[in-house]
Amino acid sequence: ADYLDNGNNKMAIQQADKLLKKHKDLHCAKVLKAIGLQRTGKQDEAYALAQEVAALEPTDDNSLQALTILYREMHRPELVTKLYEAAVKKVPNSEEYHSHLFMAYARVGEYKKMQQAGMALYKIVPKNPYYFWSVMSLIMQSISAQDENLSKTMFLPLAERMVEKMVKEDKIEAEAEVELYYMILERLEKYKEALDVVRGKLGEKLTSELQSRENKCMAMYKKLHRWPECNALARRLLLKNSDDWQFYITYFDSVFQLIDESWTPPAEEEHSLEGEVHCSIEQAVNFIEERITEESKSSRPLRGPYLAKLELIRRLRHRGCNDEYKLGDPEELMFQYFKKFGDKPCCFTDLKVFVDLLPASQYTKFIRQLLDVIPLAAVAENEVALPGDIKALQQHLCVVQLSRLLGIYHAMEKKQKLAVVRELMLRYRHGLEFGKSCLKTELQFSDYYCLLAVHLLLDLWLEGEEAAVWQCLTLLEEGLAHSPSNAQFKLLLIRIYCRLGAFEPVSELYSSLDAKHIQHDTIGYLLTRYAGSLGHYAAASQSCNFALRFFHSNQKDTSEYIIQAYKYGAFEKIPEFIAFRNRLNSSLHFAQVRTERMLLDLLLEANISTSLEESIKSMSLSPEEDDIPWKDLRDNRDLTVLFSWDPKDRDISEEHRKLSLEEETLWLRIRSLTLRLVSGLPTLGHTIQPKNSEKTAENGVSSKIDTIRALLQQLEAAVDSGKKFLEQKIQYPVLGPPPTRMAGFFSNGSCQCQTSLFYLVSDIYELDTNGLEDSAEIQERIGNSFKSLVERLTDLFNKCKGDLIEVRDGTLKTHPNLLENLVFFVETISIALWVSSYCDSVLRPFKSNLQKKKKKKKESSVAMPPVFTHFLDYVTELQTLTSNVIDHIKGLEIILTALKLEDLSLKDTLLLQEEKKFTKTVQGKVQSSYHHSVQEIGELLKKRLDTIKKLKI
């Protein structure tokens, strides 16, 4: 066992063998040996050995624990359940084995059996937790039941009765048990009863979370639409803590609900269960004013009351009744707020929510008013006035962010914008002085100046100013040098490098972000969208692996979380974990990465290092199966991960999200169908006696071609939907979701090529079943397909021609679309070769038969059917075309190597000396990345060329 713990698996196996020589039947030694075998990659031997021990139904703890570890490593948790089922039969009174059995069921989600195991445990050892494990398993059955009715009429009422029994017998001990009761009542929509539980004696046990009882009461009051109680409770909690924002929202919601219902308090008795109720606007206004007066006496400044006043103004405006109640002018209130909290980084995000209260005509005046109260000092007359300390710097930053948000910078001319960029960078560099003592992991106080300058330059680039994008990269690289852990700099660099078609620097930036766990799903798209499409195949494989490793381990990890939740009685977390797992399983990104990863593996290996058939078998792919949950796809991407200070009309909107999800789904459908069609090629293998229809039906191959034809129709439909979608010509914001590769796929002709290749498969299959005799028409059709395919592929190649990077007016311009087209060309030619090897497998037997006949008849003039010549010409032309592309790529490599970036007159004299150093770095990175892409594409094409040479029949 020690050897296993230290990772020395071979020694562990040797030691186990020694032991087994002396003691033939030592179960535990056998299992430890099996673990060693499993870890050295001998899965089959390990499994056989483990089953040998499991068949003996061991009951010693060591063997059971060791087998559990082994099965977990094999990802076969269902075998653990069988193991403990047997152990419990033999040792029926063991608390330990029963609880292991319960946890084993929990791992595989067998809720009904969990319920039974929980009760069996409770009978042996009447401990409350075991009883409630059983209750929780009923709730889980109700959550997982497909039939809503069943869960409301059977599982939940049964769970409720079980808890009621314990309540009647006064056996409720722990807080978790009350939580569970509350959860059942809430799911049964018995809100009144749930409220009574929380307010009653049982509710006193709810102590672990702050305000747990109050929050639960509030939730029930809302469900029951008991607005007086909502209001009174919110009022009471705000008196205790006037900085708790959620209760302001509830307070306002309930006040306006009561006004709309014209509710009046009863004359005699209490207003409500929770005490006094406010039901008029006057009361609300007074209440907020009182909170502000109170705040002025408090020892630390509180933001809540001031923001609540702005929130109330906004709501009154929304109802069209602001003028009657003079709460003050929003502009003045925001100005006062800035004076009080302007030096806090949260000031901008607080005010951002309320800027629509300002009239547009007042924007410039408002900004000037804010600037006037910041203590800035200029060294000389015409110089920029700079802050003297961090407080003033924060205040100034807040104003700059507000200026961007109010669109003041957007409205400027190019010259003004450049002047602002200069000023912001000056302020950025000056601000670095305040952060000299910052650690590497801390951000510099003035980082936002640099980010805002880059946003302005991005505006200029989108308006057609090519040099601006290089300046963006320069400033970001400089910013990153001073603040190496600023994620915003890295994310923005990733997006811009990708837009320019340079993937190489991105891998390193992304790994330095140190994305954890769920982030592989939320921001992984930044990586996986571009790696493969820019020709960095190795990096693409790696980035897919990162993501897939996370998604696969999520399955295992979630089971462990659920088990921990049972152990510690955190029942309300269990449905959350399950929902989390489901959300990840139906993640759009997960489906995309799975699909792209398989296409990539086929591209790199099929018919190069292994045959297409073996590759497909090793991925257990089949054309009939579709494992993507189309109906439930969840878009978990975080599209706002990049900071943006843009006004609403320029920022990413809900509409953009919807459209992006639609586009991603359409593209995924096309990719997934392509993959399934390719995986169908080997199934059409040569097993058919021509013209013998009974046999073909038995062989099941005719149904295979039907599958392929059906998939082809689906692909046509998906392509049509994709084209319709693109007709809308959607433009996402520059920092919004990146568009898919669909537009390029259609416009460069790859789509037409790939579809006609699959139609060709159908024709070749027909030729195969009908034989060569009376098939002149099919042969001619196939010949024409070959011709048009070569023309289409040549067109596609022509769309790849041109310089990838050119120097224009002293600045660099990259052409990432040419690179993407090259990548599509490689993929399309690979599919063409897979289809050709299918043609080859059909035509070879025909040819050898003809040669046999020729020998028999001893005639020299058996005419060769035209299809052979067509195929030979086609293969020869494919070979010539591929050789031409390889030569073109060599040419590109030479041009890229010869590109002397030093000679670029960095004619923008605005660049400071230190900036020039960063500009060189950036341009070098882009050049090197393109060089790398072209090399990888060239290497792969050379391997494909070798496979063409094998196709001569």
Phi, psi and omega in degrees: 000323179298320180299320180297316181299327182273003178079012178266079191289324183295317179298320180301317181297316180300314182298318181298319179299318179302311181300317184292335176296319181284312183242097187300326189257026181282098185307311189300320181298320179300316183292320179296324177296319180299320179298318177301316180296316180303317184284343177261015173087009179260070188297319186294317179298317182300316183296316182299317182294318182295319182294329177301314180288317184299326181297334180277000179048067183292152176235007178275141188304318185300313181297317182298313181298316183296318178296322179300315180299315182298311182298325179295319180292334178277357186058043178235063184299337183293337179288333180295323182297316180301320182301310184282334175300317180293318182296321182291326177297320183282324181238076192294342184256017183274114178299320185297312183293324178298318183288328174297321180296316180302313182294326178296319176296321182299324181296326183259003176070035177270083191292323182296316180293329177297318181300315181293319181295322179298315181292321179300320179297317184295327179291322180288310183230100185289075175254138182310312184307321182296320180299317185283339171301319182295318179298314181299324180294330174294317179298320180296324177296323181290325181290321185273353181294134178292328187265109183303320184300317181300318184290327181281333186259340184242296189296310185292314178301324179295317179298319181298316181297321181297319181288320181301322179302315181293324181295314182299321181277003178058044183253004182288124184247314193253160177300320182303328183288324177292317178304319183293318179300315179300318182298319181295312182298321181296317181291333177277000183061029175266071189292325182297314181295320180298320180297317180298321179298312184294322183277344185273200186295324181296327182299338181295341181282345184282088187235347191288327179260149178295134177054031183298316181295313182301317181296322180291319177301313182302316181300319181289319177302318181296315181299324183272003184054037177267081188294324179302316180294317178306311185295313184296320182292316180299317181301315183296320182289327179290330177295326179286316182219102188275018179245008185269102192297322185299329183281333172298316182298313179298319181301311181294315180305312186289324178302312184288329174298315182294322179296316182294331179271003188042053179283138174233145183291146178295145187291315189277298194275189176301148176302316183199174177305330187258008178103206190298144182239139172260126184227023175219159182296321181303314181299319181297315181300313181298319183300315181294317179301319179297321179298321181292319179299315179302316185301321184298339179271347188285157186286327176241145184294136179247136183275332188312304185302321182291320180289328179297324180295317178295321179297319180294318178301316183297319181292321180294319177300318182299326179273358178071035180220049186277323194294334183294328187249105187281092178272353183111170183271126183307320182300315181294319180297320180291324178297314179297321180299317180297319181298326184278320188238008186302335182274003178261137180302337183282351185301317182297313184293330177295313186283335182308322185294334189251005184296337180291354175283344180274137173287143185303327183294341184267355188307304186298319181297318181299314181297318181297319181300319179293316182299327184295336184263004180269129180284093177247148181229131177265143180285309177238177189298310186270008184274164177289134178282125187248155179286150181265344179211177185295324181302310181296323180297315179299319180297316182295319179301319181301318181293319180297319179296319178296322180299320180293318182296325182276003175079013182292320179288328183296329186280354187283159172285167181303316186296316179299317182301316181297323179296319179297318179303314179302314183296316181298320181290326176297315180295323179300311184292325179293321182294338180299335180300324182288343186251020184300328184271001181296146174284164178305326186275353182266154178274151175285147182299330188260013183306323183297330177302315182295316180298317181295322178299318180295321178299320178295319179294324177299320176304313182296321181296318180292335177276007173104009181270095189299322185294337187298325185292326178291325178292324175306307183298320180301311183294321181293319179296323178295315180301318182292329179296325181274335187225073194295349179247024178280108184294326182297319177301315184295316182297320182290321176299317180302312183297319185286317177303318181295319178299328181274355177088015181252108184266337188306311182293342188290321183305313184292318180300316184294318182291334178285345174290338178056053182297134184247141164047248187297338182294338176297335178271322187278324179241002180303333183300333180300329184268308190289336181294326190253335190305303184291321187289346177255014171082012175265079190295319183296316180295326180295316178302315184294318183291327175295320180298318177308306186295313184296323179301318179296313184297320181288322181288336177304321179304310185290314185299317184301321179301320180295319180299318183296319180296318178298320181298321176296314184301320186259009175068023178270067190297323186293346180278338188298311177300329179295318180296319182295316180298321180298316180297316181296321182296323179285324181293330180257025180290134177302316184296321178300313181297318181296315184295319178303311185295309183297324182297318181291319178299320182295315180299319179296319182300320186273336189237324191299126183066009171253292180264331174225164180286158180305319183298315181294318180303315183292323180295318183292338177267003188042054179265144170214144185298334183286332190268138176230113186259017182265125182281077188305320185291329188254012185307131180248129177271099182264011182293143174266101185273356180248024183292334176271128179300141175217137178249026184284150174297162185309318187289345179254350186276171180288132185249171177303320182302316179300318181299313182301312184296320182295318179298318180298316182295316180298320182292319179298316181294320179298321181297317180297316183293320184292321179292323178300314181299316182293325178295317179298320183292344179278344184301310183295338184287345181275015185321166190273089183229023194246133169274120182305148172057022179242084196293327181301316184297317185299321181297320180296317182297343177075003183282329181297327179290333179296317182292327177298319178302314184294320180294323179294317180297324181296321177295320179297322180296316178303316182296317181297320180296319178299315180299320180299316181295318178301317182300316185289340178299338181288348180047060184281136174246115175278155174301153188302328179260008179281202183293138176290140178293158179282183180272008189298317185300315180295322182300321179282314191287332182271358175093358179300322185299310181300317180302310186295319181295317183291334175297319181288329174295324179299320179304316182298319180293317180299321180298319181296319178299319182298319183280329184271344182080176188273343191303289187254054184235032183304321184294313180298318183298320180295318180300316181297318179302315180296322179300315180303314183299311186291330178297316181298319179298315182296318180295324178294319176301316182299319179297320180299331179284354179263355187278151179129168180281136178286322178230128176232158178258120181233125181048045175078358175240160179276144170229128179259155179237076184298334183296328178294322180294315180298322179296320178300317181296318178296324179299314182299318181295316184293319180294327178295316178298320180301321182287325177295319179294321180297323182289335172292315178304315181302315183293335179278320187280330182305306181301321179302317185293315182295326176298316181299320182293324178298315180301317183302315181296319182299311187280350182052031177259146179269350191249033173293118187290133176284126178302146186302334187300330181293315180297317179305313186294317181298316179299318183299312182297319180298317181293322176301319183295314181299313183300313182297319178300319179299318181296319180299319178297318179301319181293321176301318179301316179300318181301316182297315181299315182296322181290323185281347184297112182267102182289336182301328186285351179298116178289108178287074195288349177288092186294351177297338184292130176282166181304313184292332178290324182301322180300316181290324180300317179301315180303312185297313183293326177297318181298317182293317180299313183296323181295316178298321181298316180298313180304310185297323179297312182297319181295317180300315180302314183295319181295325179298318179297321180294324180299320179299323181289333179293321185297338181279355190270006182288116180287000000 
